[in-house]
Amino acid sequence: MRRLLLLASTALVATAACVTINVYFPSAEAAEAADRIIDEVRGANDNSEESAAELGVPARLRHTLAALAASALDFVVPAAHAQVDFNASSPATRSLEASLKKRFSDLKPYYQSGAIGVTREATVAIRDRNLIPLPERSRVLKLVADQNADWNALYVEIARANNHPEWENQIRSTFAERNVAKLESGWWYQDSSGGWKQK
């Protein structure tokens, strides 16, 4: 009897070891959430057709490649898949969005002048101090620092709201990509190497 119980326990452990739970980062849903939040912060009109076209192929291609990779992995190791509902709205995220939106109206003239731009880390940076009048510099430095604190807190909060703190970097990357796609003409952004480019 003991031997039978030991064999059954070993078989159960071996079976459980062969099953993995794969939870993939929902990139398309994250991009849609980023678009919504960026539009809300900037007070932009809803250009859903344009957003869908910009999101279009790259997001679908990433999703298809992820699905193919998952299928190949499932062939080798059977997996139990978890359905993920991406959550980018909570009381904390809404509060951060409101704070970002309020500050954005003060920062917009500096985006337009080229004094500040969007970084590759999905934050804001001063690109050219000379384009900020001397009496305004300390105020703009504070606005940028406060805006960055809220952006960074937002990425952490979205990851936390999804119970996946390890998604923070992917959320940040998604926001960086969508921020650039949604910039107004003439605004500045950092490319992947950190160099500044004008849209």
PEJO-V845144 format. One record per pair of residues at least 24 apart in sequence whose C-alpha atoms are under 7 Angstrom apart, sorted by the first residue. I is the first residue (numbers start at 0). J is the second residue. Records with the same first field share a line. If there is no record, write none. Layout:
I: J + J
//
This chain:
17: 76 + 77
18: 77 + 78 + 79
19: 78 + 79
20: 78 + 79 + 80 + 81
21: 78 + 79 + 80 + 81
22: 80 + 81
25: 85
26: 58
27: 58
28: 85
29: 85 + 170 + 173
30: 173 + 177
32: 87
33: 174 + 177
34: 177
37: 178
40: 96 + 99 + 100 + 103
41: 100 + 103
85: 161
86: 157 + 160 + 161
87: 157
92: 153 + 156
95: 149 + 153
99: 146 + 149
102: 142
110: 186
111: 186
113: 186 + 187
116: 186 + 187 + 188
117: 187 + 188 + 189
118: 188 + 189
119: 175 + 189 + 190 + 191 + 193
120: 171 + 172 + 175
121: 171 + 174 + 175
122: 147 + 150
123: 147
//
